Amino acid sequence: MPVRQRTGGWFLEQGGQGWPFLAACLLLVATFLSPARPAQAADINPVRFIAPNGLTVLVLEQHWLPIVQLHVLIRAGAAQDPPEKAGLANLVASLLDEGTTTRTTKQLAEQIEFVGGMLTTKAEEDFTTASALVLKKDTELGFELLADILLHPTFPEQEVKRVRSQILGEMQSEKDEPGLVAAKAFHQLVFDGHPYRWPVNGTEESVPKIARADIQNFFSHEYLPNQTIMAIVGDIPVEQARKLVAKHFGSWKRGTLPSRTVARPALIEKPTVRLIEKDLTQATIMLGHVGISRTNPDFYAVSVMNHILGAGGFSSRLMDSIRDRQGLVYGVGSHFEANLMPGAFIVNLQTRNETTNQAISGVLTELKSIREAPVSDQELADAKAYLVGSFPLRLDTTAKLAQVLSLVELYGLGLDYFSQYPRWIEKVTKEDVLRVARQYLHPNRYALVVVGDLAKAKVRQ
């Protein structure tokens, strides 16, 4: 399910307010996409406090742009869906701005659009987020609207039916996307019996089973201030943020935290293959297995190792071998889905049906190779330089900063994360890279999904 977003339009005229409204939109988009200065680690010193109701708040003052980003993270996502009702967390998130006790969905849209702001909701595997981006002069309204959809949604039955139907329609469209088809099958193989096996938006079988009562129950038990993080970034003093949090979120009642008893995903014991027939000129391939969690202390060594292996673009080993030397693909990459629980390690690529086996063999060769001998000094230096040098680009808008702040709190990384990250990367040695490659890459125990013309691909199993 894509992010649900209420945003100011470009050519809308409302009650003779067209120019001010358009100007606000232009200013908002310009500042949102083109920050006046990049964030530096020394600039990122958030103030953290916990409200009386248990709401954790992080405030980062940045006064060089007249905008304020509010980003709320609730520790409840698709992993908390009942197995037979996968997609519940996503449906709840999608309905937050479809009507409250004080505003209709139309009123919510009109109010945020009139000031050129954005109101966004999204469910993910481990959490749900709701955000508001407004100009400084509209900070109060941003708090008001965000609090309204988080504290007072009504989940109207007609909107439940409409959004449910929209999600099911999107699932039909996804069947035409070989990458999405492969990803769904891949996660079912890797996470058999675990909540990560289902897409965040659920399945065609589960979503119709979700009733309005299920939505209300999930909301009342999971949307609690004492399992919520709020990041506030932008042109707002800390004391003003404190007052607005108390005014608009102070009435949010804390509750009993839900118990979490999900077991770690089981490891794959032998190569497991799923072949999906589609009349395509190219085969889509996904290969991998269970990876690591974001809280794993080896995360930084794994990041360096994976950059060398497949996340480094044209400088990665997978690209050099499978694209440049063998000419089998346009692009190939690898990544770790590092969530609260161990996510997946994935290598994905597309190749001609006839070269499917050669490409798979090439991937496995590189997985084995990086486990057998230390990487070169140059590979290590290049990977570190890229990871450290690109770090500020993850923080170059208020939206990115707010998102990262909330995740730093979620994963317990510490508020010194921004200054420590480059040091943690620099500490990684060739021995560390070899160790984590041997520990977290399993070229003999993996899931493989191929979507394509199977008669031409002739996948060896």
N, C-alpha and C positions, 0 to 999 in steps of 0.2 A: 504494500500500500504506500503510495507516495506521501510525502509530507503534505498535510492539510494547511493551507495558507490563506489568510485574509490579507489582502494588500491593496494599497491605493492604486487606482487605475490611471492611465496616461491621459485620456482625453475626456474624462468625465466632467461635466459641468453640473454643479448642484447649487441651486438657488442663487445664481449670480456669483458664486465663489470660485469660478473656474480657474482664474490665474493664481490666486493664493494656493489653491489646492494642488495645481500642477507644479507650482514652484516648490511646494513642500515635497512632492514626489521626486522631483528632479534632485533636490538637495539630499533627500534621504538615500536615493539610489547611488548618487555620486559619493557620498560619504561612506556608505555601506560597502561599496565595491572598491573605492580608491581612497584608502586612509591617508591622512596627511603625513604620517610618519610611521615607520615600522616599530613594533613593540620590541623593546630590549629587556633582557632579564632584569636589569637594574630598575626598570620602570614598574615591574610587576610585583607589587607588595600589597596584596589584598588584606583587608581587615575582615576577620572572621568573628561572628558571634552567633549565639543560639538564642532564639526567641523563647519566651516562657512556654509556648506550646510545643517546643522541640524542633521547630523549623531552623535548619542550619543555613546561615546567610553569609555569603562572601561578597564583599564590596570592593571594587577596584576603581578608583577615581582616575579618569582620563579627560582632561579639560581642553584638549586641543581640537575637539570636534563637538558640535552642539547636538549630540545624540546620546540616547540611553538605551541599552540593551538589557532586558530582563529575561532570565533563562531559568526555568524551574525544572528540576529533575526529580521525578518520583521513582523510588526504588521498586517498581513493579512493572514488568513487561511481559512479553510473550512466554517467558519461561514459567510464569505463574498461571498460564492458561490451563484449565482442566483438559486432559488429553482428548476427550471427545468434543471439546469446544475450542479447538485451536483457532486463534484469531480474535479471541475475546478482548484482550488488552488493546489490540489495534482498533477494534470497533468502538471501545470506550473512548480512546483518544480521538478518533475521528468524529465523535459526537459531542465532544466538550463544547465546541463553539456553535452548536446547532440549536441553541436556545437555553436560556437560564430563567430563574424565577423572576428576573427583572427585565430581561431583554429577549426579543425574538432573534432568530438567526439573521434576519434582515437588518435589524437594528444594530447587532454586533458588527456586521459587515459595513454598514453605512458609517458608524462612528469611527472605526479604525481607518476606513478609506478616506474619510473627510480630512483627516490630519496627515494623510500620506504615510501612515504607519503600516506595520505588518504584525499579524497575529498568527502564530504557527503552532501546530500540535503534531506529535509524532510518537508512535510506539516502536520500541526496539526489543531485542531479546531480553535484556536485563532491566530495562527502565523505560519510562515514558517521559517525554519532555513537552513543555509548553512555553512559548516565548513571545515576547512583545518587543518590537523595535519602534521607537518613537523619537521625534525631535525633543530637545531639552524642554521646550515650552509645553510639551504635551506629556511630561513625565507622570503627572497625577493621573491622567486618563489611561496611560499604559498600565499602571498599577491597578487601577479600578477594573479595567476590562479583563486583565489576566486573573485577578482575584475572582471575578464574577464567574468565569468559565471553570475555574478550579474548585470553587466552593459551592456554586449554586447551579450546576447543569441540571436540566430536567429530563433529558433523553426522550423527547416527544416520540410517540409511537410511529407517527408518519415519517419522521426523520430516520428512525431506526430502520424502517422498511426501505427507505430510499437509499441510505448509505450502504446497507447490506447488499442491495441490488447492484449498486455501483461497484462494490468490491468484487462481487461475483462476476460482473462484466469484465473487470480488469483481469481476473483470473483466466477468462476465456481468451483475452488478447495475449496473455503471457504464454499460452500454448504455441504461439507462432514465433516465440523468441527462443532459439536453441540454447542460448546461454542460461536463461532462466529455467528451462526444462532440465538442463544438465545440473544446475545448482540444486534444484529441489530433490532430484534423485540422489545426488551426491550426499546431501545432508541426511537423507533418510538412511543411507548405508552407514555413514560414519557415526551417527548419533542414534542408532537403533535403541529404542526404549528410553531415550532422554528427551527433555523438552526442546532442545535445539534442533530436533529432527524436522520440525514443521516450519514452514515459512511464517514470518511475523503476521501476515494477513490471513493465515489459516488455509483451509482447503475447501474445495467445493462441497465436501461432505459435512465438514464441521460448522461452517459459517451459517448455513440455514438453521442449525439447531440452537443458535444463540438467541435467547429471548430477551425482552426488555428487562425482565426480572434478573437475569444473569448479569446484565450490564450494571444495573443498580447495585446488586450485591457486590460485584467486583469493585465498583467505585467506593462504596461505603467501607469496605474492609481494607482496601489498598491505598486509597488516596488520603493519607494521613500526614499532618505536618511533621510528625516526629520520624517519618521516613522520607523526608523531602529535603532537597538542597536547592537553594536559590542563589544564583550568581547575578550580580548587578554590576554592569560595566558601563562607564561613560561619564558624561559631564554632570555628575551629581555628587555632592558632598556626602560623606559617610553619615553625618548626623541627620541629613534630610532622608537618606535611605532608611535609617533606623525608624524614623517617624512614619514614613509611608508604609513600611513593612508592618509596623504595629497597627496603623490605621486600617489597612486593607486586608491583612492576613491574621490579625490578632484574634479574630473570632473563630478561626479554624481550630476545631477541637482535636486535641491529640487523642489517640486511641491505642488499643493493644496491638502491638506489632505482630503481623502474621508469622507463623513458624515456617522456616524454609528447610525442607528435608530432602532436597533433590540430591541424588547420588552423582558422583563424578561419572562422565561418560566412559563406557568400557572401551578398551583398546581393541582394534581389529587384530585378529590372530593370523590371518593369511590373506593373500590378495582376493578381493571380492569385486566382481565385475557386474555392471548393469549396462546393457545395450539397448538403445532406444532408436527405433526405425523412424527416419524422416528423409524425405526426398530432397536432399541438399547436395550441392557440389562440394561442400567442405564438411568435415567432421568436427564437432565441438568436443573437446576432451577436458575432463577434470580428473585429477589424480591427487590423492592425499590421504590424510588420516587425522586423528585427534592431535591437537597442538598443545598450546600452553594458555594459562590464564594471564590477565594483565598484571596481576599481583605477584606472579612468579619472579623471584629475584634474578633469574636468568634472562628476563625480558630484553635487556639492553644488549647482552651478548648475542641473543637470538636475532635481534634487529640487525646487528652488523653482519652476522652470518647470512641471513636471508637477503640482505642487500647484495652481497657478493653472489649468492646463488641465483636469485631471480627477480628481486625487487629493484635492482639498480638500472633498469632500462637497458640501453644499448651496451652498458658496461658489465652487465651480469653474465655469468657463465651460461645460463640457459639460452640467453639471446645470442651469445657468441657461437655456441655450438649448434643450436637447432635452426636459428635463422641465418646467421652469417656464413657458417661453414657448410651446413647441409642444405640451406635454402628451402626448408620445409614449411616455414610459417612467416607471416608478416610480423607477429608479435607473440611473445610468450612471457609469462611472469609467475611469480609465486608470492604468497602472502600468508600471514598468520592472523586469524581472527581471534585476537586476544580479548576475551570477555571476562566477566566475573568468574565464570567457570571456564575450564579449558575449551577453547573454540577449535576450529578446524585449521589445519595446514593445507593449503590448496595450491596446486600448479594448474593453470588453465591456458589453453591454446586452441587454435583452429588450424587445420591442415587439410589438404586434399584427401578425400576418402581413401585413395589408393596408397597414401603414405602414412596412414594412421599408425600402423605397427612400428614403422621406423621412428616416428615422432615419440611414441610412448617409450620405446627403447632408449632414445636419446635422453629423455627426462630421467629415467631410472639410472642411466649411466652417470649423469651429473649428480644425482642424489648420493650415489655410492662414492663418487670421486671426492666430494667435499668431506666425506666421513673418513677417508683413508689417509689423507696427508694434510699438513697445515697449509693454509692459504698463503699467498705470497705477501711480502712486505708492502708491495704496491697496491694489491687488492685491499689489504687492511687499511692502509692510509687513505685510499680513495673513498672507501665506504664510510670511514669516520668523518672525513671532510664533508661528504655530502650530507650525512645525517645531522652533523652539527651546523653546517652552513644553511641548511634548509629549515632548521627548527624555527627561526623567526617568521617564516612564511605561514606557519600554522597559527600564528598569533597576530596576523596583520589586519584584522578587522575586529570590531567590538563583538560581533557574533561569534567568531572563532574563539576569542578570548573567553567569553562567557561559557561556551561549551567546554573548553579545556579546563577552566576553573572547576566546573561542576564535576567533571570526570576525575580530576585530581583529588577532590574530596571523596568521591564515590570509591575510588580505589585506594584511598588512604596513602597517597604518595607524598604528602607533606607540602606545605606552602612554600618551601624552598625548592620545589621541583623545577621551577623555571631557571634558576641559577645552577642547580645541580645536574640537570639533564646533560649538558655538554661534558661535564666531568665524568659522569657515569659511562658515556659513550667512549670517551678518551681512555678510560681504564681498561677497556676490552683488549685482550691480547690474542695472538694467534692460537695460543693453547686454549683459551676460552672458546674461540670459534670452533676449533676441532672438537672440544668436549661437548658443546651443545649440539653440534651437528650429529655426533654419535648418539647423543641422548634423545634428541627430539625429531630426528628424521629416520623413517623406517621404510627403506626401499624394498623390503621383503614382506611388509605387512601394510597394505594400503587398500583404499577403495578406488575403483576406476569406473568412470561413466563416459560412454561415448554416444553421442547423438549424431546420426548421419545415415548415409546409404550403407547399410550393413553388408550388403552383398558385395559391394566394392571395397569396403574397409577390411573385411575378413579378419576381424580382431581375434588375435590369439589369446586363449584363456588358459 
